[in-house]
């Protein structure tokens, strides 16, 4: 090979038509991006290269990622950068509350990077953000998507549950067999226990978890994850197609068809979840506000509750 010969590019699987989306454009998208920058906030929409960013941002929906933009883990599926994070920003809770007010959000989703470097894993910052949003926007419902708080989840979860978010989400991401290669820094059953402990501490808080399909999981393995989630009393299951962020990340083994996603959804509903979102483009916070209203209505109907 001489100097002029181009290096071979890593093979990437071509996306099917049902997974293609338009690039984020438009005035509202630009305004949302400008607002986040003005408040020194990070969004998982950008950091994780979410395919729905154009649709969500055009509706002024954004998922705020607290505790910085650098993760202490290096999961094979995730596009968030890995390294030593900066110090926690004491103004971050106030900035998140101000952004929620400026966007007029009825429902907000707050997530974070893993912060294994912090004694509480970042749990106290989640509490401060919840409190700041409630003080500034008392009618806004709050959904959090936390890391697993490895080796400290009991104290961390107790702290966050006491702040009473409306929805507590923590994603299992994939089936147990694939954890060593896809989510090596985490433990499947530890994540299940985290979600189970939320319900034991406060049964009124909705719990939510999601998995990605297309990483080589078997159909019966997905069914078993559903059963495990129901055993942990998880209310809401999300399932979406895994997309390879860069050639360095885990490869897409297969693109699961919309029909197959519908089939998984039917099975999940039969297993007793209050709500199921299952499609190639489903992500944890996609349509989160509308889904929260549907989930609450489903629980009210199940319990015979009539809201004024």
N, C-alpha and C positions, 0 to 999 in steps of 0.2 A: 504494500500500500504506500503510494507516494504522498507528498505533502498536500497535493491538490485533491486527493481522493476524500470525499466527505465521509465522516464517521457514520455508521449505521444508527438509525434512530430506534429507540425502544418501541416495540410493537404495542399499539394501543387499540383496544376493541372499538369499533365504530358504534356510535350510539344509534339505536333504532329511532324511528320517527316519533314514537310516543314519549320519548324522554327529552326531546329538544325544546328549548325555551328561548324567548327573545332576550337580547341583552338589555340591561337596565338603562332606560333613557327617560327623558321628560323632565319638566320643571319640578314636579313634586319629588321625584327621585333626587334631583340635585339639592332641593331644599332640605330633605331628610339627611343627606350626607353632610351638608353644611352645618346643620344643627348638631349632629354628633361630633363633628370636628370642633365646633365652637365650645362645646362642653367637655372636650378632651375625653370623649367616650369611645369605646371600641364596640363594634357589633359583631356577633357571630355570623351574621349574614355575609359580611365581607371576609372575615378571617377564615371561615370554613367553606368559602366559595359556594354558597347555597344557590341552587338553580332557580329558586323562587324569588330572589332578591328584587327583580324588576316588578313583579306583581305586588309583593308586600310593601315595598317602599313607595310605590305609586299610590298606595292606600294609607300611607303614613304609619305602617306597622314595621317595627324594627325590634330585634331581640338584642338587648344590651348585654355585653360580656364584661363583667366586672373583674377586678383584681389584675388588670393589665392584659397585655396581648401575648405574653410568653408563658408557656406551659412547662411544668417540670416533668411531664411524661412525654413519650414519643410513640403514640399509638399508630399502627400501620395504616389506618384509614383516614386520619385527621390531618387537615391542612394548617392547623394553628402551629406557629413556630415553637420550637423547644429550646430551652436554655435556662439561665438564671434570671428570674423575674425581678423587676424593679420593686422598690418599696411600695407598700399599699398607700394609695392616694386618700388622705383624710377627707378631701372635698368630693370624692366620688359619689357617696350617697346623695348629697345635695344636688349634684349635677344630674344624676339619674332622675330625681324627682322633678327637677326643672324641665328636663327634656320630655318627660311624660306629660307634664302640664302643657308645654308648648305644642305637643302633638295632639293633645286632646284625647289621650288614650283612655278607653273604658277598661282595657285589659292589657297588662304588660307582662312580658316574659323576661326574666333575669337569669342569665347563666354565668359561668365563669370558667377560667382555665383551672387546671389542677395546681394547687399551691402546696405541695408536700413540704416546702421549706418553712411554712408557717406552723406554729404550735397547734392552732385550731383548724388548720387546713383552709382558712378563709371564712369560717362559719360566722364569726363576729361581723364581718363586712356584709354578709347576706342580711343579717339582722338589722344592721344600720341602714341598709338600703330599703328594706321593707318598712322600717319605722319612718324614714324620710318620705317615702312615697305616700304612706298613710297620712302623715301630717299635712302634706301639700295637696294630696288628691284623695280624700277619704272614700270616694265612691269607686275608685279604680280597683279592680280585682287584680290580684298579684299571683303570678305563676313563677315558680323558681325551678331551674334545672341545675342541680348541683353535681359536683364530682362525688367520688365515693368516700372521700375523707379517710383514706387508707390508714388503718391502725388507730383511728381517733373518731370513728363515725358515731359512736354512742353519745359522747358528750356534744359533738357537733350537731347531730340531729336533734337532740334535746333542746339545744339552744335555739335552733331555727324553728322548730315546731312551736316553741313557746311564743314566737313572734307571729304565729298563725297566718302563714301564706294560704291563699285559697287553693292552690294546686302545688303539690310537691312532685316534681319529675326527676327521675334519675334513670338514664338509659342503660339497659343491659347490652345493647349494641349488636350482639351476635349470639350464636349458640355456644354452649360450654366447650365443645371440642375445638373450636377455633380461637379460644382465648389466648393460648400461648403465642400465636402468630399475629393475631389482630389486635388484641388488647392485653399485651403481656404484663403491664404494670398493675392490672386489676384482677380481682377474683370474682367469678360468677356468683357464687353463693353468698359472698360478702355483700354484693350489690343487692341481692334478693333480701337479705336480712335487713339492710338499711331501709328499704321500702316497707318491709313488714313492720319495722319498729316505728315508722311514722304513723301507721294506722293504730298501733297499740297505744301510742302516746296521745293521739287525738283522732278518733275515728271520723270526725267531721271534715277533716282535710282530704281532698281528693288526691289520690296517688296515680301516677302516670309513668309509663315506661315505653321504650321503643327499641326496635331492632331493625337492622339493615338486611336486605336480601340481595343475593347475587355474589356472595363471598364463598360459595361452595357448600353451603348448608344443605342438609337433606330435609325433605318435607316433614318426616316424622320428628326430626330434631326441632323444627319450628313448632310443631304441635306440643312437644314436651315443654318448650319454653312458655307457651301459653298456659299449660297446666301449672307450671311453677309459679307464674305470675298470679294466677287465680288463687293458688295456695297462700300467697302472700297478700291476698285481698287487694290487688291492684285494680283500680277502676277503669283506666283508659290505656289502651294499647295502640301504638302507632307502628306502622310498617312501611318502609320506603326502599327504593332501589339504591344500593351503594353505587357511587360514582367515583372513579379514581381521580383524585385531585391533580396529581402529577405522576410522571413515569416512575418516581421513586417510591410511591405508595403501593399498597396491596392492589393486585390486579382484579378487575371485574371477571369473575368466572363465568357468569351468565347474566343476561338481561331478562328479568322476570316479566312476563307479559301482564298487561292490565287484567286479563281474565284470571290469571293465576292469583293476582293480588285480591281480586274479588272473592275467589274461592277461599283463601286464607281468612278474609274478613268474615265470611259466613260461618266458618268453623269457630272463629274467636267469639262471635256474638253468641253462638250456641253454648259456649263454655261459660258465659255469664258476665262478660265485661259490660260495664255501663255504656261505654262508647268505644268504637273501633274506627281508626282512620287508616286505610290501607290502599295505597296506589303508588305507582313508580315515583311520583314527585312528592309524596308525603314526607314531611320532616317534622321534628318535635314541636316546633312552634308555628307551623303552617296552619293558618286559620284558627289560631289558638283561642282568640276571643269568642268566635262563633261556636267553636267546639266546647268551650267552657259552659256557655249558655245551654247547649244541648245536653251536656253531661249533667248539669244541675237539674234540668227539666226531667231527664230520665230518672234521676234519683228521687226527685219529688214525686213523680208518678208511681215509682216503686213503693215509696213510703206513704203515699196518700196525702202528701203535703200540698196545700193550695196557697200560692203566694199572692199577695195583694197587688 
